[in-house]
Amino acid sequence: MFVEQRWWPAVPLRDVLRWGFTFASASALYYATNAFLPGHLTEVGRSDLINPALTALNFGQLPASLILIAFSRLLERRAWPFVLSGLISLGCLALIVATNDTLPVIAGTGVLGFAIGAAFALCLTLPPLLAPPREVARVAAAMFTITYASTMLISVLSGIVWDFVGVERFAFISIALSALPLLLLAPTIHFDRTPPSASGAA
């Protein structure tokens, strides 16, 4: 019996790229901030804030997950939660690099973790909501491939900028730019579309 072997999903490429780079946006914001926040705080003389800031960044994701579970019907298939997460992330990054005071840094990283966690979780819902049932696994794999390749690229670019300019704050420019897909691509996703059958996908 012949079994079809495909590694790429039978979904329009433009859709996979939209979903993948939106997911990459949330991923890059999280991992790059985790990577460069300690160095930034050290250079501004606030190494004492590294542990509480990273704790706030990572634990800030927990309430986001609970809220998404409680209000999933209101938030799924909507572009505005992605856009709002991107805007909040940009504001928090600006706050983190603009000051080294304890409360703004801890609050900024905590809210940033919340926004990133919400966007990340919403991105995980895209394959089952928008892809044909038989293509969900392939779409998810393609999204993760795009996501982690992009996250690695943003991290490398941030390090290059930091080394080239010699000022730690400039590493956050590429991190901030990684929020753009949440703002620009998410509104172009057709959330109201019903997934076609796997046999009808093209």
C-alpha positions in Angstrom: 0.0 0.0 0.0 1.4 3.4 -1.0 1.8 5.9 1.7 2.3 9.5 0.8 5.5 10.9 2.3 5.7 14.6 2.6 7.8 16.8 4.9 6.2 20.2 4.0 2.5 20.8 4.9 -0.1 20.9 2.1 -0.9 24.5 3.2 -0.3 27.7 1.2 3.3 28.9 1.8 2.2 32.4 2.6 0.1 31.1 5.5 2.8 28.9 7.0 5.2 31.9 6.8 2.7 34.2 8.5 2.1 31.8 11.3 5.8 30.9 11.6 7.2 34.4 11.8 4.4 35.5 14.2 5.5 32.6 16.4 9.1 33.5 15.9 8.4 37.0 17.1 7.2 35.8 20.5 10.1 33.3 20.8 12.8 35.8 19.9 11.5 38.3 22.4 11.7 35.7 25.1 15.0 34.0 24.5 16.9 37.1 23.4 15.8 39.1 26.4 16.7 36.2 28.7 20.2 36.1 27.0 21.0 39.8 27.1 19.2 41.1 30.2 22.0 39.9 32.6 24.7 41.6 30.6 22.7 44.8 30.3 22.1 44.9 34.1 25.7 44.2 34.8 26.9 47.1 32.6 24.5 49.6 34.2 25.7 48.6 37.6 22.7 46.7 38.7 23.9 43.1 38.7 21.9 42.8 42.0 18.7 42.8 39.8 19.7 39.9 37.5 18.0 37.2 39.6 14.8 39.1 40.5 14.5 40.4 36.9 14.9 37.0 35.3 12.5 35.5 37.9 9.9 38.2 37.0 10.4 37.6 33.3 9.9 33.9 33.5 7.2 33.7 36.2 5.2 36.5 34.4 4.2 33.9 31.9 2.2 31.9 34.4 -0.8 34.3 34.9 -0.9 34.8 31.1 -1.5 31.1 30.6 -4.2 31.0 33.3 -6.0 34.0 31.7 -5.9 32.5 28.3 -7.5 29.3 29.6 -10.2 31.3 31.4 -11.0 33.5 28.4 -10.0 31.3 25.5 -13.2 31.8 23.6 -12.8 35.6 23.7 -9.2 35.6 22.7 -8.8 32.8 20.1 -9.2 33.7 16.4 -8.5 37.4 17.1 -5.6 39.5 15.9 -5.8 42.1 18.6 -4.2 40.0 21.4 -1.1 39.5 19.2 -0.9 43.2 18.4 -1.4 44.1 22.1 1.3 41.7 23.2 3.7 43.3 20.7 2.9 46.8 21.8 3.3 45.9 25.5 6.6 44.1 24.8 8.0 47.2 23.0 6.9 49.4 25.9 8.5 47.1 28.5 11.8 46.8 26.5 11.9 50.6 26.4 11.4 50.8 30.1 14.0 48.2 30.9 16.8 50.0 28.8 15.7 53.5 29.9 16.2 53.1 33.6 18.1 51.0 36.1 15.8 51.7 39.1 14.6 48.6 40.9 10.8 48.9 40.5 10.7 49.8 36.8 13.1 47.0 35.9 11.3 44.3 37.9 7.8 45.5 36.8 9.0 45.9 33.2 10.4 42.4 33.0 7.3 40.9 34.7 4.9 42.5 32.4 7.1 41.6 29.4 7.0 38.0 30.5 3.3 38.2 30.7 2.9 39.7 27.2 5.4 37.2 25.7 3.7 34.2 27.4 0.3 35.2 26.1 1.6 35.6 22.5 3.6 32.4 22.7 0.5 30.4 23.9 -1.7 32.0 21.3 0.7 31.1 18.5 0.6 27.4 19.6 -3.1 27.4 18.9 -2.7 28.5 15.3 -2.0 25.0 13.7 -5.1 23.2 15.2 -7.3 26.2 14.6 -6.3 27.1 11.1 -4.7 24.1 9.4 -6.5 21.0 8.0 -6.5 18.2 10.6 -4.1 16.0 8.8 -1.6 18.9 8.3 -1.5 20.1 11.9 1.7 18.2 12.8 3.5 19.3 9.6 2.4 22.9 10.1 3.5 22.9 13.7 6.9 21.4 12.7 7.3 24.1 10.0 6.4 26.8 12.4 9.0 25.6 15.0 11.6 25.4 12.3 11.0 29.0 11.3 10.7 30.1 14.9 14.0 28.7 16.2 16.0 29.6 13.2 14.7 33.2 13.5 15.3 33.2 17.2 18.9 32.2 16.7 19.4 34.9 14.1 18.0 37.6 16.4 20.3 36.5 19.2 23.3 36.5 16.9 22.4 39.9 15.5 22.0 41.4 19.0 25.4 40.1 20.0 27.0 41.6 16.8 25.4 45.0 17.4 26.5 45.0 21.0 30.1 44.1 20.0 30.2 46.6 17.2 28.7 49.6 19.0 30.1 48.7 22.4 27.0 49.9 24.3 24.8 47.2 25.8 21.5 49.0 25.2 22.0 48.7 21.4 21.6 44.9 21.7 17.9 45.5 22.4 17.3 47.2 19.0 17.1 43.9 17.1 15.2 42.4 20.0 12.6 45.2 19.7 12.5 44.8 15.9 11.6 41.1 16.5 8.3 42.3 17.9 7.2 43.7 14.5 5.6 40.4 13.2 3.2 40.5 16.1 2.2 44.0 15.0 2.3 43.6 11.2 1.7 40.0 10.3 -0.9 38.9 12.9 -3.5 41.3 11.5 -3.1 39.6 8.1 -3.9 36.2 9.3 -7.3 34.9 8.3 -8.6 33.8 11.7 -12.2 33.5 10.5 -11.3 30.9 7.9 -12.5 27.3 8.5 -9.7 24.8 7.8 -10.3 22.9 4.6 -10.2 19.2 4.5 -6.7 17.7 4.2 -7.6 16.3 0.8 -8.6 19.7 -0.5 -5.6 21.5 0.8 -3.2 23.0 -1.8 
